[in-house]
Amino acid sequence: KDGKDTVLFVDKEYVDQQAEIETPKKENEESNGKDQAAAYDPETGEINWDCPCLGGMAQGPCGEEFKAAFSCFVYSNAEPKGVDCVDKFRDMQNCFRQHPDVYGDEIDDDDDD
């Protein structure tokens, strides 16, 4: 799966144990942000659920759970960002498990729940 991102679902305890890190910005991220397709537009504060960058996750049987988790993360002011969204991501992951035919590649079988 070269070129694919890996999504990890973690709980609040794990996040609290991690050292605070700052993610580096790509060279053109600050200057050309408007030229790149993105799901979230900070100028309007809106999320484009039809953005190809979301890979169709907003549609399908777990679309509402995905939207809840993604929205929570995008609008999160918590430090570290998104730590207040763990429950919504857990709900989304549980929905994925109920639909392995659709989300088989997204399911994390290494959960310690």
Secondary structure in CASP SS format (residue, H / E / C, confidence):
PFRMAT SS
TARGET T0000
AUTHOR 0000-0000-0000
METHOD secondary structure of the structure
MODEL  1
K C 1.00
D C 1.00
G C 1.00
K C 1.00
D C 1.00
T C 1.00
V C 1.00
L C 1.00
F C 1.00
V C 1.00
D C 1.00
K H 1.00
E H 1.00
Y H 1.00
V H 1.00
D H 1.00
Q H 1.00
Q C 1.00
A C 1.00
E C 1.00
I C 1.00
E C 1.00
T C 1.00
P C 1.00
K C 1.00
K C 1.00
E C 1.00
N C 1.00
E C 1.00
E C 1.00
S C 1.00
N C 1.00
G H 1.00
K H 1.00
D H 1.00
Q C 1.00
A C 1.00
A C 1.00
A C 1.00
Y E 1.00
D E 1.00
P C 1.00
E C 1.00
T C 1.00
G C 1.00
E E 1.00
I E 1.00
N C 1.00
W C 1.00
D C 1.00
C C 1.00
P H 1.00
C H 1.00
L H 1.00
G C 1.00
G C 1.00
M C 1.00
A C 1.00
Q C 1.00
G C 1.00
P C 1.00
C C 1.00
G H 1.00
E H 1.00
E H 1.00
F H 1.00
K H 1.00
A H 1.00
A H 1.00
F H 1.00
S H 1.00
C H 1.00
F H 1.00
V H 1.00
Y H 1.00
S C 1.00
N C 1.00
A C 1.00
E C 1.00
P C 1.00
K C 1.00
G C 1.00
V H 1.00
D H 1.00
C H 1.00
V H 1.00
D H 1.00
K H 1.00
F H 1.00
R H 1.00
D H 1.00
M H 1.00
Q H 1.00
N H 1.00
C H 1.00
F H 1.00
R H 1.00
Q H 1.00
H C 1.00
P H 1.00
D H 1.00
V H 1.00
Y H 1.00
G H 1.00
D H 1.00
E H 1.00
I C 1.00
D C 1.00
D C 1.00
D C 1.00
D C 1.00
D C 1.00
D C 1.00
END
